[in-house]
């Protein structure tokens, strides 16, 4: 599938001069990036290039040593390793997040669950669920309030083929609605599904395929 360039020009997410070091080890050095509203963007790089560190800075989970991050609208993120309560069921997680997001109902969440095909697991404790089902739940929790920008760290690990395809259908639907999706991965899969790829290294974030204009 080949996508056409988005029509929106508004900047949804930007970072300027991001620098982060842990002790003497510099992970990110003056990294800049700009992502527009309605784009689906891949951020790729070798192991140790700082992808997860950058995601944590972009979502506010980690403070940079220098630099600024600007987000236009609501932001959500889905970590590489799901952060869930093993004693609760998926449905109980949904109710907690419904209250946190002040959603009037769970209709958007159930639509996501149907698309990802795990409705049969809603009332089982998380501790007995497979890794793939946990990842599905984590993705639903990140998307159920329809955020303007979502950051996804290796989002399709453990997905079977049908769920993998369903993930890209969700990304396409977000794109059509003018929402921004950022997929962080160590490999650039499905480049034709992306508006741009940002190659991250310690020194720079180089945008290719749909360079910012």
PALUMZA-192521 format. One record per atom (N, C-alpha, C): x, y, z; atom name; residue number from 1; residue in one letter. Coordinates in Angstrom, 1 decimal. Atoms other than C-alpha are relative to their C-alpha. Layout:
! PALUMZA-192521
     c1     c2     c3  a   k r
      X      Y      Z CA NUM a
...
END
This chain:
! PALUMZA-192521
     c1     c2     c3  a   k r
    0.8   -1.2    0.0  N   1 x
    0.0    0.0    0.0 CA   1 x
    0.9    1.2    0.0  C   1 x
   -0.7   -1.2    0.1  N   2 x
    1.3    3.4   -1.0 CA   2 x
   -0.9    1.2    0.5  C   2 x
    0.8   -1.1   -0.5  N   3 x
    0.1    6.5    0.9 CA   3 x
    0.4    1.2   -0.7  C   3 x
   -0.3   -1.3    0.6  N   4 x
   -0.2   10.0   -0.4 CA   4 x
    0.4    0.9    1.1  C   4 x
   -0.4   -0.9   -1.1  N   5 x
    1.3   12.9    1.5 CA   5 x
   -1.2    0.6    0.7  C   5 x
    1.1   -0.6   -0.7  N   6 x
   -0.9   14.4    4.2 CA   6 x
   -0.2    1.4   -0.4  C   6 x
    0.3   -1.4    0.4  N   7 x
   -2.6   17.7    3.5 CA   7 x
    0.2    1.0    1.1  C   7 x
   -0.2   -0.9   -1.1  N   8 x
   -2.2   19.1    7.0 CA   8 x
    1.5    0.5    0.0  C   8 x
   -1.3   -0.5   -0.1  N   9 x
    0.8   21.4    7.6 CA   9 x
    0.3    0.4    1.4  C   9 x
   -0.2   -0.4   -1.4  N  10 x
    0.4   22.1   11.3 CA  10 x
    1.0   -1.0    0.7  C  10 x
   -1.0    0.8   -0.7  N  11 x
    3.3   20.9   13.4 CA  11 x
   -0.7   -0.6    1.3  C  11 x
    0.7    0.6   -1.1  N  12 x
    1.9   18.3   15.9 CA  12 x
    1.0   -0.3    1.1  C  12 x
   -1.0    0.3   -1.0  N  13 x
    5.2   17.4   17.6 CA  13 x
    1.4    0.5   -0.5  C  13 x
   -1.3   -0.4    0.4  N  14 x
    8.6   19.0   17.6 CA  14 x
    0.9   -0.1    1.2  C  14 x
   -1.1    0.0   -1.0  N  15 x
   11.9   18.7   19.5 CA  15 x
    1.1    0.8   -0.5  C  15 x
   -1.1   -0.9    0.4  N  16 x
   14.7   21.2   19.4 CA  16 x
    1.2   -0.2    1.0  C  16 x
   -1.2    0.1   -0.8  N  17 x
   18.3   20.6   20.7 CA  17 x
    0.0   -0.9    1.1  C  17 x
    0.1    1.0   -1.1  N  18 x
   17.5   17.5   22.7 CA  18 x
    1.4   -0.6    0.3  C  18 x
   -1.3    0.6   -0.4  N  19 x
   20.6   16.4   24.6 CA  19 x
   -0.3   -0.8    1.3  C  19 x
    0.1    0.8   -1.1  N  20 x
   20.7   13.6   27.1 CA  20 x
    1.2   -0.9    0.2  C  20 x
   -1.1    0.8   -0.4  N  21 x
   23.6   11.9   28.9 CA  21 x
   -0.3   -0.7    1.3  C  21 x
    0.0    0.7   -1.2  N  22 x
   23.8    9.3   31.6 CA  22 x
    1.4   -0.1    0.5  C  22 x
   -1.4   -0.1   -0.4  N  23 x
   27.0   10.1   33.4 CA  23 x
    0.8    0.6   -1.2  C  23 x
   -0.8   -0.4    1.1  N  24 x
   29.7   10.4   30.7 CA  24 x
   -0.5   -0.5   -1.3  C  24 x
    0.5    0.6    1.2  N  25 x
   27.7    8.4   28.2 CA  25 x
   -1.1    0.9   -0.6  C  25 x
    1.0   -0.8    0.7  N  26 x
   25.9   10.7   25.7 CA  26 x
   -0.9   -0.8   -0.8  C  26 x
    0.9    0.8    0.7  N  27 x
   22.8    9.1   24.4 CA  27 x
   -0.6    0.8   -1.2  C  27 x
    0.5   -0.9    1.1  N  28 x
   21.3   12.1   22.4 CA  28 x
    0.8    1.3    0.1  C  28 x
   -0.8   -1.2    0.0  N  29 x
   23.2   15.1   21.3 CA  29 x
   -0.6    1.0   -1.0  C  29 x
    0.6   -1.1    0.8  N  30 x
   21.3   18.2   20.0 CA  30 x
   -0.9   -0.6   -1.1  C  30 x
    0.9    0.6    1.0  N  31 x
   18.6   16.1   18.2 CA  31 x
   -1.2    0.9   -0.2  C  31 x
    1.2   -0.7    0.4  N  32 x
   15.9   18.0   16.3 CA  32 x
   -0.9   -0.9   -0.8  C  32 x
    1.0    0.6    0.9  N  33 x
   12.7   16.7   14.8 CA  33 x
   -1.3    0.7   -0.1  C  33 x
    1.3   -0.7    0.2  N  34 x
    9.5   18.0   13.4 CA  34 x
   -1.0   -1.0   -0.7  C  34 x
    1.0    1.0    0.5  N  35 x
    6.3   15.8   12.8 CA  35 x
   -1.3    0.8   -0.1  C  35 x
    1.2   -0.7    0.3  N  36 x
    3.2   17.2   11.2 CA  36 x
   -1.3   -0.7    0.4  C  36 x
    1.3    0.6   -0.3  N  37 x
   -0.4   16.7   12.1 CA  37 x
   -0.5   -0.9   -1.2  C  37 x
    0.5    1.0    1.0  N  38 x
   -1.9   13.6   10.3 CA  38 x
    1.1   -0.9   -0.6  C  38 x
   -1.1    0.9    0.5  N  39 x
    1.5   12.0    9.6 CA  39 x
    0.1   -1.3    0.8  C  39 x
   -0.4    1.3   -0.6  N  40 x
    2.4    8.4   10.3 CA  40 x
    1.5   -0.1   -0.3  C  40 x
   -1.5   -0.2    0.1  N  41 x
    6.2    8.5   11.0 CA  41 x
    0.7   -1.2    0.7  C  41 x
   -0.9    1.0   -0.6  N  42 x
    8.8    5.8   11.7 CA  42 x
    1.2    0.6    0.5  C  42 x
   -1.3   -0.4   -0.5  N  43 x
   11.7    6.6   14.0 CA  43 x
    0.9   -1.3    0.2  C  43 x
   -0.8    1.2    0.0  N  44 x
   14.5    4.0   13.4 CA  44 x
    1.4    0.3    0.4  C  44 x
   -1.4   -0.2   -0.3  N  45 x
   18.0    3.5   14.5 CA  45 x
    0.6   -1.3    0.6  C  45 x
   -0.7    1.1   -0.5  N  46 x
   20.5    0.9   15.6 CA  46 x
   -0.3   -0.1    1.5  C  46 x
    0.0    0.2   -1.4  N  47 x
   20.4   -0.6   19.1 CA  47 x
    1.0    1.0    0.7  C  47 x
   -0.8   -0.9   -0.7  N  48 x
   21.7    2.0   21.5 CA  48 x
    0.0    1.4   -0.6  C  48 x
    0.0   -1.3    0.6  N  49 x
   20.9    4.9   19.2 CA  49 x
   -0.8    1.1    0.8  C  49 x
    0.8   -1.0   -0.8  N  50 x
   18.6    6.5   21.8 CA  50 x
   -1.4    0.1   -0.3  C  50 x
    1.4   -0.1    0.4  N  51 x
   15.2    5.7   20.4 CA  51 x
   -0.9    0.0    1.2  C  51 x
    0.9    0.1   -1.2  N  52 x
   13.5    4.7   23.7 CA  52 x
    0.3    1.2    0.9  C  52 x
   -0.3   -1.2   -0.8  N  53 x
   15.3    7.6   25.5 CA  53 x
   -0.7    1.2   -0.6  C  53 x
    0.7   -1.1    0.7  N  54 x
   13.9   10.0   22.9 CA  54 x
   -1.5   -0.1    0.2  C  54 x
    1.5    0.1   -0.3  N  55 x
   10.4    8.6   23.3 CA  55 x
   -0.3    0.4    1.4  C  55 x
    0.3   -0.4   -1.4  N  56 x
   10.6    9.0   27.1 CA  56 x
    0.0    1.5    0.1  C  56 x
   -0.1   -1.5   -0.1  N  57 x
   11.6   12.6   26.6 CA  57 x
   -1.2    0.6   -0.7  C  57 x
    1.1   -0.6    0.7  N  58 x
    9.0   13.3   24.0 CA  58 x
   -1.4   -0.1    0.8  C  58 x
    1.3    0.2   -0.8  N  59 x
    6.2   11.9   26.3 CA  59 x
    0.0    0.6    1.4  C  59 x
   -0.1   -0.6   -1.3  N  60 x
    7.5   13.7   29.4 CA  60 x
    0.4   -0.9    1.1  C  60 x
   -0.4    1.0   -1.0  N  61 x
    8.6   10.6   31.2 CA  61 x
    1.4    0.2    0.5  C  61 x
   -1.4   -0.2   -0.3  N  62 x
   12.2   11.7   31.2 CA  62 x
    0.4    1.5   -0.4  C  62 x
   -0.4   -1.3    0.3  N  63 x
   13.7   15.2   31.3 CA  63 x
    1.3    0.0   -0.7  C  63 x
   -1.3   -0.2    0.7  N  64 x
   16.4   16.2   28.8 CA  64 x
    0.9    0.8    0.8  C  64 x
   -1.0   -0.9   -0.6  N  65 x
   19.6   17.8   29.9 CA  65 x
   -0.1    1.4   -0.6  C  65 x
    0.2   -1.2    0.7  N  66 x
   19.0   20.4   27.3 CA  66 x
   -1.1   -0.2   -1.1  C  66 x
    0.9    0.1    1.1  N  67 x
   16.4   21.2   24.7 CA  67 x
   -1.5    0.1    0.4  C  67 x
    1.4   -0.2   -0.3  N  68 x
   12.6   21.6   24.4 CA  68 x
   -0.8   -0.9   -0.9  C  68 x
    1.0    0.8    0.7  N  69 x
    9.6   19.5   23.3 CA  69 x
   -1.3    0.8   -0.1  C  69 x
    1.3   -0.6    0.2  N  70 x
    6.4   21.0   21.9 CA  70 x
   -1.0   -0.9   -0.6  C  70 x
    1.1    0.8    0.5  N  71 x
    3.1   19.1   21.4 CA  71 x
   -1.2    0.8   -0.2  C  71 x
    1.3   -0.7    0.3  N  72 x
    0.0   20.5   19.8 CA  72 x
   -1.1   -1.0    0.1  C  72 x
    1.1    0.9   -0.2  N  73 x
   -2.9   18.7   21.3 CA  73 x
    0.3   -1.0    1.1  C  73 x
   -0.2    1.0   -1.0  N  74 x
   -3.2   15.6   23.4 CA  74 x
    1.0   -1.0   -0.4  C  74 x
   -1.1    1.0    0.3  N  75 x
   -0.4   13.0   23.6 CA  75 x
   -0.2   -1.2    0.8  C  75 x
    0.0    1.2   -0.7  N  76 x
   -0.3    9.4   24.6 CA  76 x
    1.2   -0.9   -0.5  C  76 x
   -1.1    0.8    0.5  N  77 x
    2.3    6.7   24.4 CA  77 x
   -0.2   -1.5    0.5  C  77 x
    0.0    1.4   -0.3  N  78 x
    2.6    2.9   24.4 CA  78 x
    1.4   -0.5    0.1  C  78 x
   -1.4    0.4   -0.2  N  79 x
    5.8    1.6   25.9 CA  79 x
    0.3   -1.4   -0.6  C  79 x
   -0.4    1.3    0.6  N  80 x
    7.7   -1.4   24.5 CA  80 x
   -0.4   -1.1    0.9  C  80 x
    0.4    1.0   -0.9  N  81 x
    7.0   -3.4   27.6 CA  81 x
   -1.3    0.5    0.7  C  81 x
    1.3   -0.5   -0.6  N  82 x
    3.3   -3.1   28.7 CA  82 x
    0.1    0.2    1.5  C  82 x
    0.0   -0.3   -1.5  N  83 x
    2.9   -1.5   32.2 CA  83 x
   -1.5   -0.2    0.4  C  83 x
    1.4    0.4   -0.4  N  84 x
   -0.2   -3.3   33.5 CA  84 x
    0.0   -0.6    1.4  C  84 x
    0.2    0.6   -1.3  N  85 x
   -1.5   -4.6   36.8 CA  85 x
   -0.4   -1.4   -0.2  C  85 x
    0.2    1.4    0.2  N  86 x
   -1.3   -8.4   36.8 CA  86 x
   -1.3   -0.5    0.7  C  86 x
    1.1    0.5   -0.7  N  87 x
   -4.1   -8.7   39.3 CA  87 x
   -1.4    0.5   -0.6  C  87 x
    1.3   -0.5    0.6  N  88 x
   -6.7   -6.7   37.2 CA  88 x
   -0.2   -0.7   -1.3  C  88 x
    0.4    0.5    1.3  N  89 x
   -8.6   -7.8   34.2 CA  89 x
    0.2    1.1   -1.1  C  89 x
    0.0   -1.1    1.0  N  90 x
   -8.4   -5.9   30.9 CA  90 x
   -1.2    0.9    0.1  C  90 x
    1.2   -0.9   -0.2  N  91 x
  -12.0   -4.6   31.5 CA  91 x
    0.2    0.9    1.2  C  91 x
   -0.3   -0.9   -1.1  N  92 x
  -10.9   -3.2   34.9 CA  92 x
    1.0    1.0   -0.4  C  92 x
   -0.9   -1.0    0.5  N  93 x
   -8.0   -1.5   33.2 CA  93 x
   -0.8    1.1   -0.8  C  93 x
    0.7   -0.9    0.8  N  94 x
  -10.4    0.0   30.7 CA  94 x
   -0.8    1.0    0.9  C  94 x
    0.8   -0.8   -0.9  N  95 x
  -12.7    1.3   33.5 CA  95 x
    0.9    1.1    0.7  C  95 x
   -0.9   -0.9   -0.7  N  96 x
   -9.7    2.9   35.3 CA  96 x
    0.4    1.1   -1.0  C  96 x
   -0.4   -1.0    1.0  N  97 x
   -8.5    4.6   32.1 CA  97 x
   -1.2    0.9   -0.5  C  97 x
    1.2   -0.8    0.3  N  98 x
  -12.1    5.7   31.3 CA  98 x
   -0.1    1.1    1.0  C  98 x
    0.1   -1.1   -1.0  N  99 x
  -12.1    7.6   34.6 CA  99 x
    1.1    1.0   -0.2  C  99 x
   -1.2   -0.9    0.2  N 100 x
   -8.6    9.0   34.0 CA 100 x
   -0.2    0.9   -1.2  C 100 x
    0.2   -0.8    1.2  N 101 x
   -9.5   10.2   30.5 CA 101 x
   -1.4    0.8    0.0  C 101 x
    1.3   -0.6   -0.1  N 102 x
  -13.0   11.3   31.6 CA 102 x
   -0.9   -0.3   -1.2  C 102 x
    0.8    0.4    1.2  N 103 x
  -14.7    9.4   28.8 CA 103 x
   -1.4   -0.3    0.4  C 103 x
    1.4    0.2   -0.4  N 104 x
  -18.5    9.2   28.8 CA 104 x
   -0.3   -1.5   -0.1  C 104 x
    0.3    1.4    0.1  N 105 x
  -18.4    5.5   27.7 CA 105 x
    1.2   -0.7   -0.6  C 105 x
   -1.1    0.8    0.5  N 106 x
  -16.2    2.7   26.5 CA 106 x
   -0.1   -0.4   -1.5  C 106 x
    0.2    0.4    1.4  N 107 x
  -17.4    2.6   22.9 CA 107 x
    1.2    0.1   -0.9  C 107 x
   -1.2    0.0    0.8  N 108 x
  -14.1    3.7   21.3 CA 108 x
    0.9   -1.1    0.4  C 108 x
   -0.9    1.1   -0.4  N 109 x
  -12.2    1.1   23.4 CA 109 x
   -0.5   -1.3   -0.5  C 109 x
    0.5    1.3    0.5  N 110 x
  -14.6   -1.7   22.4 CA 110 x
    0.2   -0.1   -1.5  C 110 x
   -0.3    0.0    1.4  N 111 x
  -14.2   -0.7   18.8 CA 111 x
    1.4   -0.5   -0.3  C 111 x
   -1.4    0.4    0.2  N 112 x
  -10.5   -1.1   19.1 CA 112 x
    0.2   -1.5    0.4  C 112 x
    0.0    1.4   -0.4  N 113 x
  -10.9   -4.4   21.0 CA 113 x
   -0.5   -0.9   -1.1  C 113 x
    0.6    0.9    1.1  N 114 x
  -13.1   -5.8   18.2 CA 114 x
    1.0   -0.1   -1.2  C 114 x
   -0.9    0.0    1.1  N 115 x
  -10.5   -4.7   15.6 CA 115 x
    1.2   -0.9    0.3  C 115 x
   -1.1    0.7   -0.4  N 116 x
   -7.7   -6.3   17.6 CA 116 x
   -0.3   -1.5    0.4  C 116 x
    0.5    1.3   -0.2  N 117 x
   -9.8   -9.4   18.3 CA 117 x
    0.5   -0.6    1.3  C 117 x
   -0.3    0.6   -1.3  N 118 x
   -9.3  -10.0   22.0 CA 118 x
   -1.2    0.2    1.0  C 118 x
    1.1   -0.2   -0.9  N 119 x
  -12.8   -9.5   23.4 CA 119 x
   -0.2   -1.2    1.0  C 119 x
    0.2    1.2   -0.8  N 120 x
  -12.8  -13.0   24.8 CA 120 x
    0.9   -0.1    1.2  C 120 x
   -1.0    0.0   -1.2  N 121 x
  -10.0  -12.1   27.3 CA 121 x
   -0.3    1.1    0.9  C 121 x
    0.2   -1.2   -0.8  N 122 x
  -11.6   -9.0   28.9 CA 122 x
   -0.2   -0.3    1.5  C 122 x
    0.3    0.2   -1.5  N 123 x
  -12.5  -10.7   32.2 CA 123 x
    1.0   -1.0    0.6  C 123 x
   -1.1    0.9   -0.6  N 124 x
   -9.3  -12.8   32.7 CA 124 x
    1.1    0.9    0.6  C 124 x
   -1.0   -0.8   -0.6  N 125 x
   -6.6  -11.5   35.0 CA 125 x
    1.2    0.1   -1.0  C 125 x
   -1.1   -0.3    0.9  N 126 x
   -3.7   -9.9   33.1 CA 126 x
    1.1   -1.0    0.1  C 126 x
   -1.1    1.0   -0.2  N 127 x
   -1.3  -12.4   34.7 CA 127 x
    0.0   -1.2   -0.8  C 127 x
    0.1    1.3    0.8  N 128 x
   -2.6  -15.3   32.6 CA 128 x
   -0.1    0.3   -1.5  C 128 x
    0.1   -0.4    1.4  N 129 x
   -2.7  -13.4   29.3 CA 129 x
    1.4   -0.2   -0.7  C 129 x
   -1.2    0.1    0.8  N 130 x
   -0.2  -14.0   26.5 CA 130 x
    0.7    1.4   -0.2  C 130 x
   -0.7   -1.3    0.2  N 131 x
    2.4  -11.4   25.7 CA 131 x
   -0.6    0.8   -1.1  C 131 x
    0.7   -0.7    1.1  N 132 x
    0.6  -10.6   22.5 CA 132 x
   -1.3    0.7    0.4  C 132 x
    1.3   -0.6   -0.5  N 133 x
   -2.7  -10.0   24.3 CA 133 x
    0.3    1.2    0.9  C 133 x
   -0.4   -1.1   -0.8  N 134 x
   -1.0   -7.8   26.8 CA 134 x
    0.4    1.2   -0.8  C 134 x
   -0.3   -1.1    0.9  N 135 x
    0.4   -5.7   24.0 CA 135 x
   -1.2    0.6   -0.6  C 135 x
    1.2   -0.6    0.6  N 136 x
   -3.0   -5.4   22.4 CA 136 x
   -0.7    0.9    1.1  C 136 x
    0.6   -0.8   -1.0  N 137 x
   -4.4   -4.2   25.7 CA 137 x
    0.7    1.4    0.2  C 137 x
   -0.8   -1.2   -0.1  N 138 x
   -1.6   -1.7   26.1 CA 138 x
   -0.3    1.0   -1.1  C 138 x
    0.3   -0.8    1.2  N 139 x
   -2.3   -0.4   22.6 CA 139 x
   -1.4    0.7    0.1  C 139 x
    1.3   -0.5   -0.1  N 140 x
   -6.0    0.0   23.3 CA 140 x
    0.0    1.1    1.1  C 140 x
    0.0   -1.0   -1.0  N 141 x
   -5.3    1.9   26.5 CA 141 x
    0.7    1.3   -0.5  C 141 x
   -0.7   -1.2    0.5  N 142 x
   -3.0    4.3   24.6 CA 142 x
   -0.9    0.7   -1.0  C 142 x
    0.8   -0.6    1.1  N 143 x
   -5.6    4.9   21.8 CA 143 x
   -1.4    0.3    0.3  C 143 x
    1.5    0.0   -0.2  N 144 x
   -9.0    4.7   23.5 CA 144 x
   -0.5    1.4    0.2  C 144 x
    0.5   -1.4   -0.1  N 145 x
   -9.2    8.5   24.1 CA 145 x
    0.3    0.8   -1.2  C 145 x
   -0.2   -0.6    1.3  N 146 x
   -8.3    9.2   20.5 CA 146 x
    1.0    1.2    0.1  C 146 x
   -1.0   -1.1   -0.1  N 147 x
   -5.1   11.3   21.2 CA 147 x
    0.4    0.6   -1.3  C 147 x
   -0.5   -0.7    1.2  N 148 x
   -3.9   13.8   18.7 CA 148 x
    1.4   -0.6   -0.5  C 148 x
   -1.3    0.6    0.3  N 149 x
   -0.4   12.3   18.9 CA 149 x
    0.2   -1.2    0.9  C 149 x
   -0.4    1.2   -0.8  N 150 x
    0.6    8.8   20.0 CA 150 x
    1.4   -0.5   -0.4  C 150 x
   -1.4    0.5    0.2  N 151 x
    4.1    7.5   20.4 CA 151 x
    0.0   -1.5    0.4  C 151 x
    0.0    1.4   -0.1  N 152 x
    4.5    3.7   20.0 CA 152 x
    1.4   -0.6   -0.1  C 152 x
   -1.4    0.6    0.0  N 153 x
    7.7    1.9   21.0 CA 153 x
   -0.1   -1.5   -0.3  C 153 x
    0.1    1.4    0.4  N 154 x
    8.0   -1.4   19.1 CA 154 x
   -1.4   -0.6    0.2  C 154 x
    1.4    0.3   -0.4  N 155 x
    4.2   -1.7   19.1 CA 155 x
   -0.5   -1.3   -0.4  C 155 x
    0.6    1.2    0.4  N 156 x
    3.7   -4.9   17.2 CA 156 x
    0.8   -1.2    0.3  C 156 x
   -0.7    1.2   -0.5  N 157 x
    6.0   -7.2   19.1 CA 157 x
   -1.0   -1.0    0.5  C 157 x
    0.9    1.0   -0.5  N 158 x
    4.2  -10.5   19.7 CA 158 x
   -1.3   -0.1   -0.7  C 158 x
    1.3    0.0    0.7  N 159 x
    1.4   -9.7   17.3 CA 159 x
    0.1   -1.1   -1.1  C 159 x
    0.1    0.9    1.1  N 160 x
    0.3  -12.4   14.9 CA 160 x
   -0.3    0.8   -1.3  C 160 x
    0.1   -0.7    1.3  N 161 x
   -0.1  -11.6   11.2 CA 161 x
   -1.3    0.8   -0.1  C 161 x
    1.2   -0.7    0.1  N 162 x
   -3.8  -10.6   11.4 CA 162 x
    0.0    1.2    0.9  C 162 x
   -0.1   -1.2   -0.9  N 163 x
   -3.2   -8.3   14.4 CA 163 x
    1.0    1.0   -0.6  C 163 x
   -1.0   -0.9    0.6  N 164 x
   -0.2   -6.8   12.6 CA 164 x
   -0.7    0.8   -1.1  C 164 x
    0.7   -0.7    1.0  N 165 x
   -2.4   -5.9    9.7 CA 165 x
   -1.1    0.9    0.6  C 165 x
    1.0   -0.8   -0.7  N 166 x
   -5.1   -4.6   12.1 CA 166 x
    0.6    1.2    0.5  C 166 x
   -0.7   -1.1   -0.6  N 167 x
   -2.5   -2.4   13.7 CA 167 x
    0.2    1.1   -1.1  C 167 x
   -0.2   -1.0    1.1  N 168 x
   -1.8   -0.7   10.3 CA 168 x
   -1.3    0.6   -0.5  C 168 x
    1.3   -0.6    0.3  N 169 x
   -5.5   -0.3    9.6 CA 169 x
   -0.3    1.1    1.0  C 169 x
    0.2   -1.0   -1.0  N 170 x
   -5.7    1.6   12.9 CA 170 x
    0.8    1.2   -0.3  C 170 x
   -0.8   -1.2    0.3  N 171 x
   -2.8    3.8   11.9 CA 171 x
   -0.5    0.7   -1.2  C 171 x
    0.6   -0.7    1.1  N 172 x
   -4.4    4.5    8.6 CA 172 x
   -1.3    0.8    0.4  C 172 x
    1.2   -0.7   -0.4  N 173 x
   -7.7    5.4   10.3 CA 173 x
    0.4    1.3    0.8  C 173 x
   -0.5   -1.2   -0.7  N 174 x
   -5.8    7.8   12.6 CA 174 x
    0.5    1.1   -1.0  C 174 x
   -0.5   -1.0    1.1  N 175 x
   -4.1    9.4    9.6 CA 175 x
   -1.1    0.7   -0.7  C 175 x
    1.1   -0.6    0.7  N 176 x
   -7.4    9.9    7.8 CA 176 x
   -0.7    1.0    0.9  C 176 x
    0.6   -0.9   -0.9  N 177 x
   -8.7   11.6   10.9 CA 177 x
    0.9    1.2    0.4  C 177 x
   -0.9   -1.1   -0.3  N 178 x
   -5.8   14.0   11.0 CA 178 x
    0.9   -0.2    1.2  C 178 x
   -0.8    0.2   -1.3  N 179 x
   -4.1   12.4   14.0 CA 179 x
    1.4   -0.6   -0.4  C 179 x
   -1.4    0.3    0.2  N 180 x
   -0.4   11.7   14.3 CA 180 x
    0.4   -1.3    0.7  C 180 x
   -0.4    1.2   -0.6  N 181 x
    1.2    8.3   14.9 CA 181 x
    1.5   -0.1   -0.3  C 181 x
   -1.4    0.2    0.1  N 182 x
    4.9    7.8   15.6 CA 182 x
    0.4   -1.4    0.5  C 182 x
   -0.4    1.4   -0.3  N 183 x
    6.3    4.3   15.5 CA 183 x
    1.5   -0.1    0.1  C 183 x
   -1.5    0.1   -0.3  N 184 x
    9.7    3.7   17.1 CA 184 x
    0.4   -1.5   -0.1  C 184 x
   -0.4    1.4    0.2  N 185 x
   11.5    0.6   15.9 CA 185 x
    1.5    0.0   -0.4  C 185 x
   -1.4    0.1    0.4  N 186 x
   15.0   -0.7   15.3 CA 186 x
    0.1   -0.4   -1.5  C 186 x
    0.0    0.3    1.5  N 187 x
   14.0   -1.7   11.7 CA 187 x
   -1.1    0.8   -0.6  C 187 x
    1.0   -0.8    0.7  N 188 x
   12.1    0.3    9.1 CA 188 x
   -0.9   -1.0   -0.8  C 188 x
    0.9    0.8    0.7  N 189 x
    9.3   -2.1    8.2 CA 189 x
   -1.1    0.8   -0.7  C 189 x
    1.2   -0.6    0.7  N 190 x
    6.5   -1.2    5.8 CA 190 x
    0.2    1.5   -0.3  C 190 x
   -0.3   -1.4    0.3  N 191 x
    8.1    2.0    4.6 CA 191 x
   -1.1    0.7   -0.8  C 191 x
    1.0   -0.5    0.8  N 192 x
    5.3    2.4    2.1 CA 192 x
   -1.2    0.5    0.8  C 192 x
    1.1   -0.4   -0.8  N 193 x
    2.8    2.8    4.9 CA 193 x
    0.3    1.3    0.8  C 193 x
   -0.5   -1.1   -0.8  N 194 x
    4.8    5.7    6.4 CA 194 x
    0.1    1.3   -0.9  C 194 x
   -0.2   -1.3    0.7  N 195 x
    4.8    9.4    5.4 CA 195 x
    1.5    0.4    0.1  C 195 x
   -1.4   -0.3   -0.1  N 196 x
    8.4    9.7    6.6 CA 196 x
    0.7   -1.0    1.0  C 196 x
   -0.8    0.8   -0.9  N 197 x
   11.2    7.8    8.3 CA 197 x
    1.1    1.0    0.5  C 197 x
   -1.1   -0.7   -0.6  N 198 x
   13.5    9.5   10.8 CA 198 x
    1.0   -0.9    0.5  C 198 x
   -1.2    0.8   -0.4  N 199 x
   16.9    7.9   11.1 CA 199 x
    0.7    0.6    1.2  C 199 x
   -0.5   -0.6   -1.2  N 200 x
   18.1    8.5   14.6 CA 200 x
    1.4   -0.6    0.3  C 200 x
   -1.3    0.4   -0.5  N 201 x
   21.8    8.5   15.6 CA 201 x
    0.3    0.9    1.2  C 201 x
   -0.4   -0.8   -1.2  N 202 x
   23.6   10.0   18.6 CA 202 x
    0.1    1.5   -0.4  C 202 x
   -0.3   -1.3    0.4  N 203 x
   24.3   13.1   16.6 CA 203 x
   -1.1    0.8   -0.7  C 203 x
    1.0   -0.7    0.8  N 204 x
   21.2   13.8   14.5 CA 204 x
   -1.2   -0.9   -0.2  C 204 x
    1.2    0.7    0.4  N 205 x
   17.7   12.8   13.5 CA 205 x
   -0.3    0.4   -1.5  C 205 x
    0.0   -0.4    1.4  N 206 x
   17.7   12.7    9.7 CA 206 x
   -1.3   -0.6   -0.6  C 206 x
    1.3    0.3    0.5  N 207 x
   14.3   12.7    8.0 CA 207 x
    0.1   -0.3   -1.5  C 207 x
    0.0    0.4    1.4  N 208 x
   13.8   10.8    4.7 CA 208 x
   -1.4   -0.3   -0.4  C 208 x
    1.3    0.3    0.5  N 209 x
   10.8   10.0    2.5 CA 209 x
   -1.1    0.9    0.5  C 209 x
    1.0   -1.0   -0.4  N 210 x
    8.6   13.0    2.8 CA 210 x
    0.7    1.0    0.9  C 210 x
   -0.8   -1.0   -0.8  N 211 x
   11.2   15.5    4.2 CA 211 x
   -0.9    1.2    0.3  C 211 x
    0.8   -1.1   -0.5  N 212 x
    9.6   18.3    6.2 CA 212 x
    0.0    1.1   -1.0  C 212 x
    0.1   -1.0    1.0  N 213 x
    8.4   21.0    3.8 CA 213 x
   -0.9    1.1    0.5  C 213 x
END
